[in-house]
Amino acid sequence: MTENFSHIDDQGRVRMVDVTAKSPAERVAKAQAVVRLREDTLAMIRDQAVPKGNVLETARIAGIMAAKQTSGLIPMCHPLNLTHVQIDFFPQPSEGTIRIEAVARVISGTGVEMEALTAAAVAALTIYDMCKAHDRAIAISDIYLLEKSGGKSGTWLRGQET
């Protein structure tokens, strides 16, 4: 059973994967998170009327910072020298949501999926933190990998799994 899990050795012990022999390659990962808010909360964000300040720019900075700190948060993640992190927001007022996309890039022997996921999640948490005094019912959902490329396993796209 353990042969299918790269973070468990043949004796069932947790381990950090050894990527020493892997060739550096450009690796990219894109993840998302969705924040559901009340209509008036979305309007306050749009109008920059939230008392704590510019919600989306603060969330963008928080997501970038989080991506850079992923190895300190997730025990088996390798510290990476990220070459780029981008956070974009897609408000969907008709659905009462803001969809967050986070992209992380690196030239490394290991992937950046966890960095992209962490960036999206922390950006969503920052939106919650900045708006919670006005809207305690904010919900965060749909945090998942959208795509990844680079390295031995190549490209993976959500919805095109085999």
VMD Tcl script that draws the C-alpha trace (Angstrom):
set ca {
  {0.00 0.00 0.00}
  {2.77 2.50 0.88}
  {4.43 2.16 -2.56}
  {1.74 4.50 -3.94}
  {2.60 7.33 -1.54}
  {5.83 9.22 -2.13}
  {5.85 10.68 1.39}
  {5.80 7.28 3.13}
  {8.80 4.95 3.16}
  {8.66 1.15 2.89}
  {8.27 0.89 6.66}
  {5.30 3.27 6.83}
  {7.26 6.25 8.14}
  {6.61 9.77 6.89}
  {9.47 11.26 4.90}
  {10.34 14.20 2.73}
  {10.75 13.09 -0.87}
  {14.35 13.25 -2.08}
  {14.39 15.36 -5.25}
  {18.19 15.64 -5.44}
  {18.44 13.65 -8.68}
  {15.57 15.44 -10.43}
  {16.55 17.86 -13.16}
  {15.45 21.45 -12.70}
  {12.59 22.32 -15.01}
  {10.12 25.16 -15.31}
  {7.06 24.17 -13.32}
  {3.77 26.05 -13.16}
  {0.64 25.42 -11.12}
  {-2.72 27.21 -11.08}
  {-5.21 26.81 -8.23}
  {-8.46 28.44 -7.24}
  {-10.62 29.25 -4.25}
  {-14.17 30.62 -4.18}
  {-15.48 33.09 -1.60}
  {-19.26 33.42 -1.21}
  {-20.47 36.75 0.21}
  {-23.64 38.75 0.58}
  {-24.51 41.12 -2.26}
  {-23.90 44.21 -0.10}
  {-20.49 42.87 0.95}
  {-19.50 42.40 -2.68}
  {-20.62 45.97 -3.37}
  {-18.52 47.28 -0.49}
  {-15.47 45.46 -1.87}
  {-16.16 46.76 -5.38}
  {-16.60 50.34 -4.09}
  {-13.57 50.07 -1.78}
  {-15.85 50.93 1.14}
  {-14.64 48.22 3.54}
  {-13.29 50.02 6.65}
  {-10.15 47.86 6.80}
  {-9.02 49.03 3.35}
  {-8.66 47.68 -0.17}
  {-9.76 44.07 0.26}
  {-8.58 42.59 -3.02}
  {-5.15 44.22 -3.02}
  {-4.59 43.14 0.57}
  {-5.68 39.60 -0.34}
  {-3.35 39.65 -3.34}
  {-0.37 40.55 -1.14}
  {-1.38 37.94 1.47}
  {-1.62 35.23 -1.21}
  {1.81 36.06 -2.60}
  {3.33 36.08 0.88}
  {1.66 32.76 1.70}
  {3.02 31.10 -1.43}
  {6.52 32.10 -0.35}
  {5.94 30.58 3.12}
  {4.36 27.27 2.06}
  {7.26 25.08 3.15}
  {6.97 26.53 6.66}
  {3.28 25.60 6.82}
  {3.07 22.21 5.10}
  {5.53 19.78 6.74}
  {6.77 17.84 3.70}
  {6.97 20.73 1.21}
  {10.38 21.66 -0.08}
  {11.45 25.31 0.27}
  {11.28 26.74 -3.24}
  {12.81 29.78 -4.85}
  {9.63 30.93 -6.58}
  {10.15 32.90 -9.77}
  {6.59 34.29 -9.95}
  {3.29 34.30 -8.08}
  {0.16 35.90 -9.50}
  {-3.22 36.29 -7.82}
  {-6.29 37.32 -9.85}
  {-9.86 37.93 -8.69}
  {-13.02 37.25 -10.65}
  {-16.07 38.74 -8.90}
  {-19.30 37.10 -10.00}
  {-22.05 39.28 -8.49}
  {-24.86 37.19 -9.99}
  {-23.54 34.20 -8.02}
  {-22.51 36.18 -4.95}
  {-18.91 35.01 -5.26}
  {-15.35 36.05 -5.89}
  {-13.30 33.35 -7.61}
  {-9.59 33.57 -6.89}
  {-6.93 32.16 -9.21}
  {-3.36 31.78 -8.01}
  {-0.47 30.89 -10.30}
  {2.96 29.90 -9.02}
  {6.10 29.39 -11.13}
  {9.49 27.95 -10.33}
  {12.53 26.37 -11.96}
  {13.09 23.39 -9.71}
  {13.21 19.64 -9.30}
  {9.79 19.65 -7.62}
  {6.39 21.12 -8.38}
  {4.58 24.21 -7.09}
  {1.05 22.88 -6.62}
  {1.09 23.43 -2.87}
  {2.31 27.00 -3.29}
  {-0.53 27.83 -5.69}
  {-3.11 26.16 -3.42}
  {-1.77 27.94 -0.34}
  {-1.83 31.29 -2.14}
  {-5.47 30.84 -3.19}
  {-6.54 29.69 0.27}
  {-4.82 32.52 2.13}
  {-6.13 35.13 -0.30}
  {-9.64 33.78 0.44}
  {-9.02 33.84 4.19}
  {-7.84 37.44 3.92}
  {-11.08 38.45 2.21}
  {-12.95 36.78 5.08}
  {-10.81 38.56 7.68}
  {-11.29 41.98 6.14}
  {-15.06 41.59 5.72}
  {-16.09 39.45 8.72}
  {-17.30 42.39 10.82}
  {-19.89 43.13 8.14}
  {-20.67 39.58 6.93}
  {-20.02 36.64 9.27}
  {-21.70 34.20 6.86}
  {-18.88 34.38 4.30}
  {-18.02 30.90 3.04}
  {-14.84 29.65 1.41}
  {-15.05 26.64 -0.91}
  {-13.75 24.96 -4.03}
  {-10.05 25.20 -3.22}
  {-8.42 22.97 -5.78}
  {-5.74 22.63 -8.42}
  {-6.82 23.76 -11.89}
  {-3.70 22.81 -13.80}
  {-0.01 22.06 -13.52}
  {2.81 21.68 -15.99}
  {6.47 20.80 -16.05}
  {8.59 18.02 -14.70}
  {8.46 14.30 -15.39}
  {4.68 13.97 -15.13}
  {4.05 16.74 -17.68}
  {0.82 18.68 -17.95}
  {-2.36 18.00 -15.97}
  {-5.64 19.88 -16.48}
  {-8.72 19.59 -14.26}
  {-11.51 17.96 -16.20}
  {-9.10 16.06 -18.45}
  {-8.07 13.43 -15.91}
  {-7.55 9.93 -17.24}
}
mol new
graphics top color blue
foreach p $ca { graphics top sphere $p radius 0.5 }
foreach p [lrange $ca 0 end-1] q [lrange $ca 1 end] { graphics top cylinder $p $q radius 0.2 }
display resetview
